[in-house]
């Protein structure tokens, strides 16, 4: 199996050293570069185009949100760049979380996350799914439930009702009772491992259910599935 190529962008030396050591001990991960500030990190990402960029939100020059925004612009103008961005945040500050979400980050972790959870987040993100720390997921989904998803300090965008086409898709491909149970836990911010524990089923079975849910809802990741589920009233 091919290794997951990772770039680490973190300004705190001890944190970066600790993450570097942990990542280098994983057979499935190859750390191919690291940077201590946003500008150097952005240059590294455009040059190396890794599978995953782990980005600290509190960088000293351009922060992780602006780095994400600029890199997404680069991606939109450059064919074939498939780097996923995993944001690390020190606190579950609502404005920062929503701004990172709006900038285009794929996954979100609180910095005090256990290394095994971080590895799960990396692997999940590399597979094309979002991994959202439960504390962060609650902030994002609360905004969805209220009908607003923050973009920045001055602007919000409405989470509108389903379009006719989206509604027809859900009616044409209804979720099973078990898939609805898995979807409810996805909305609650649970990882695949936690869903397996909660429902007393195997991890492989959970992944199959998640894949079926994404296919039936015609979405590309768990975050989109959670938003669509709330908009459709599939979960509360």
C-alpha positions as CSV (number, residue, x, y, z in Angstrom):
1,X,0.0,0.0,0.0
2,X,1.3,3.4,-0.9
3,X,2.4,5.7,1.9
4,X,0.5,8.8,2.8
5,X,2.8,11.8,2.0
6,X,2.4,14.5,4.7
7,X,3.7,18.0,5.1
8,X,3.7,19.5,8.6
9,X,3.3,23.3,9.1
10,X,3.6,24.2,12.8
11,X,5.5,27.2,14.3
12,X,5.9,25.8,17.8
13,X,9.2,23.9,17.8
14,X,8.5,21.4,20.5
15,X,5.0,20.6,19.1
16,X,6.5,20.2,15.6
17,X,9.3,17.9,16.9
18,X,6.8,15.8,18.7
19,X,4.5,15.4,15.7
20,X,7.5,14.8,13.5
21,X,8.7,11.9,15.7
22,X,5.2,10.4,16.0
23,X,4.6,10.6,12.2
24,X,8.0,9.1,11.3
25,X,7.3,6.1,13.5
26,X,4.3,5.2,11.3
27,X,4.9,2.7,8.4
28,X,1.9,4.1,6.5
29,X,3.0,7.7,6.6
30,X,6.0,9.5,5.1
31,X,6.7,13.0,6.3
32,X,8.1,14.7,3.2
33,X,8.5,18.3,4.5
34,X,7.9,20.7,7.3
35,X,7.8,24.5,7.9
36,X,7.6,26.8,10.8
37,X,5.5,29.6,9.3
38,X,2.7,30.1,6.8
39,X,4.6,31.6,3.9
40,X,7.2,28.8,3.9
41,X,4.5,26.3,4.4
42,X,2.5,27.6,1.4
43,X,5.6,27.4,-0.8
44,X,6.3,23.9,0.4
45,X,2.7,22.8,-0.4
46,X,2.8,24.2,-3.9
47,X,6.2,22.5,-4.6
48,X,5.6,19.1,-3.0
49,X,1.8,18.7,-3.3
50,X,1.5,16.1,-0.6
51,X,-1.5,13.9,0.1
52,X,-2.1,15.7,3.5
53,X,-1.0,19.0,4.9
54,X,-1.2,19.3,8.7
55,X,-1.6,23.0,9.3
56,X,-1.5,24.9,12.6
57,X,-4.2,27.6,12.6
58,X,-2.1,30.0,14.7
59,X,1.0,30.6,12.4
60,X,3.0,33.7,13.0
61,X,2.8,35.4,9.5
62,X,-0.2,34.2,7.6
63,X,-2.4,32.0,9.7
64,X,-3.7,28.6,8.9
65,X,-7.0,30.0,7.6
66,X,-5.3,32.3,5.1
67,X,-2.8,29.6,4.1
68,X,-5.7,27.3,3.4
69,X,-7.6,30.0,1.4
70,X,-4.5,30.8,-0.7
71,X,-3.6,27.1,-1.3
72,X,-7.2,26.4,-2.4
73,X,-6.8,29.2,-4.9
74,X,-3.6,27.5,-6.2
75,X,-5.5,24.2,-6.4
76,X,-8.3,25.8,-8.5
77,X,-5.8,27.1,-11.0
78,X,-3.5,24.0,-11.1
79,X,-4.7,20.7,-12.5
80,X,-4.2,17.5,-10.6
81,X,-3.4,18.9,-7.1
82,X,-5.3,16.7,-4.6
83,X,-3.8,17.8,-1.3
84,X,-6.1,17.6,1.6
85,X,-5.8,20.1,4.5
86,X,-6.1,19.0,8.2
87,X,-6.2,22.0,10.5
88,X,-4.9,21.9,14.0
89,X,-6.4,24.3,16.5
90,X,-5.5,25.1,20.1
91,X,-9.0,26.0,21.2
92,X,-12.5,25.3,19.8
93,X,-13.0,29.0,19.1
94,X,-16.2,29.4,17.1
95,X,-15.0,32.1,14.8
96,X,-11.8,30.3,14.0
97,X,-13.5,27.0,13.4
98,X,-16.1,28.5,11.1
99,X,-13.5,30.6,9.2
100,X,-11.4,27.5,8.7
101,X,-14.4,25.5,7.5
102,X,-15.3,28.3,5.1
103,X,-11.7,28.6,3.8
104,X,-11.8,25.0,2.6
105,X,-10.1,22.8,5.2
106,X,-11.0,19.2,5.0
107,X,-10.5,18.1,8.6
108,X,-10.3,19.7,12.0
109,X,-8.5,18.6,15.1
110,X,-8.0,20.1,18.6
111,X,-4.2,20.2,19.3
112,X,-4.5,18.1,22.5
113,X,-5.8,15.2,20.4
114,X,-4.3,11.8,21.2
115,X,-1.7,10.7,18.6
116,X,-3.8,7.6,17.6
117,X,-6.8,9.9,16.9
118,X,-4.6,12.1,14.8
119,X,-3.4,9.1,12.8
120,X,-7.0,8.1,12.3
121,X,-7.8,11.7,11.2
122,X,-4.9,11.6,8.7
123,X,-5.9,8.3,7.2
124,X,-9.6,9.2,7.0
125,X,-8.8,12.5,5.3
126,X,-6.5,10.8,2.9
127,X,-9.4,8.5,2.0
128,X,-11.4,11.5,0.9
129,X,-13.5,11.9,4.0
130,X,-13.6,14.7,6.5
131,X,-12.5,14.0,10.1
132,X,-13.9,16.5,12.6
133,X,-13.1,16.6,16.2
134,X,-16.3,16.2,18.2
135,X,-15.9,19.5,19.9
136,X,-15.5,21.3,16.6
137,X,-18.3,19.3,14.9
138,X,-20.7,20.5,17.5
139,X,-19.9,24.2,16.6
140,X,-20.2,23.6,12.9
141,X,-23.4,21.6,13.1
142,X,-25.0,24.0,15.6
143,X,-24.6,26.7,13.0
144,X,-26.1,24.5,10.4
145,X,-29.1,23.8,12.6
146,X,-29.5,27.5,13.1
147,X,-29.4,28.1,9.4
148,X,-26.1,29.9,9.2
149,X,-22.6,28.8,8.4
150,X,-20.0,31.4,9.3
151,X,-17.7,32.6,6.5
152,X,-15.9,35.5,8.2
153,X,-16.6,38.2,10.8
154,X,-18.8,40.2,8.4
155,X,-20.6,37.6,6.4
156,X,-22.6,34.4,6.7
157,X,-24.2,32.2,4.2
158,X,-27.6,30.5,4.6
159,X,-28.0,26.8,4.7
160,X,-31.0,26.5,2.4
161,X,-33.6,23.8,2.1
162,X,-32.9,21.0,-0.3
163,X,-33.3,21.6,-3.9
164,X,-35.9,19.6,-5.8
165,X,-33.1,17.4,-7.3
166,X,-31.6,16.7,-3.9
167,X,-34.9,15.8,-2.5
168,X,-35.6,13.4,-5.4
169,X,-32.2,11.8,-4.9
170,X,-33.0,11.0,-1.2
171,X,-36.4,9.7,-2.2
172,X,-35.0,7.5,-4.9
173,X,-32.3,6.0,-2.7
174,X,-33.6,5.9,0.9
175,X,-31.3,5.0,3.7
176,X,-31.7,1.8,5.6
177,X,-32.4,1.9,9.4
178,X,-28.7,1.0,10.1
179,X,-27.5,3.7,7.7
180,X,-29.6,6.3,9.4
181,X,-28.1,5.2,12.8
182,X,-24.6,5.6,11.3
183,X,-25.6,9.0,9.8
184,X,-26.8,10.3,13.1
185,X,-23.4,9.4,14.7
186,X,-21.6,11.1,11.8
187,X,-23.7,14.3,12.5
188,X,-22.6,13.9,16.2
189,X,-19.0,14.0,15.2
190,X,-18.1,10.4,15.9
191,X,-15.2,8.8,14.1
192,X,-15.6,5.4,12.3
193,X,-13.9,3.6,15.2
194,X,-16.3,5.2,17.7
195,X,-19.3,4.4,15.5
196,X,-18.2,0.8,15.4
197,X,-18.0,0.7,19.2
198,X,-21.3,2.5,19.7
199,X,-23.2,0.3,17.3
200,X,-21.2,-2.9,18.2
201,X,-20.3,-3.6,14.5
202,X,-17.0,-4.0,12.7
203,X,-14.9,-1.1,11.4
204,X,-15.1,-2.5,7.9
205,X,-18.9,-2.6,8.2
206,X,-19.0,1.0,9.3
207,X,-16.8,2.1,6.3
208,X,-19.2,0.3,4.0
209,X,-22.2,2.1,5.6
210,X,-20.4,5.4,5.3
211,X,-19.6,4.8,1.7
212,X,-23.2,3.9,1.0
213,X,-24.5,7.0,2.8
214,X,-22.2,9.2,0.8
215,X,-23.4,7.5,-2.5
216,X,-27.1,7.7,-1.6
217,X,-26.9,11.4,-0.5
218,X,-24.7,12.2,-3.6
219,X,-22.1,13.9,-1.4
220,X,-18.3,13.6,-1.4
221,X,-17.5,13.7,2.4
222,X,-18.9,13.3,5.9
223,X,-19.3,17.1,6.4
224,X,-21.5,17.4,3.3
225,X,-23.4,14.3,4.5
226,X,-24.1,15.9,7.9
227,X,-25.2,19.2,6.4
228,X,-27.5,17.4,3.9
229,X,-28.9,15.2,6.5
230,X,-29.9,18.2,8.7
231,X,-31.3,20.0,5.8
232,X,-33.4,17.0,4.8
233,X,-34.6,16.4,8.3
234,X,-33.1,12.9,8.3
235,X,-31.6,13.6,11.8
236,X,-32.3,16.3,14.3
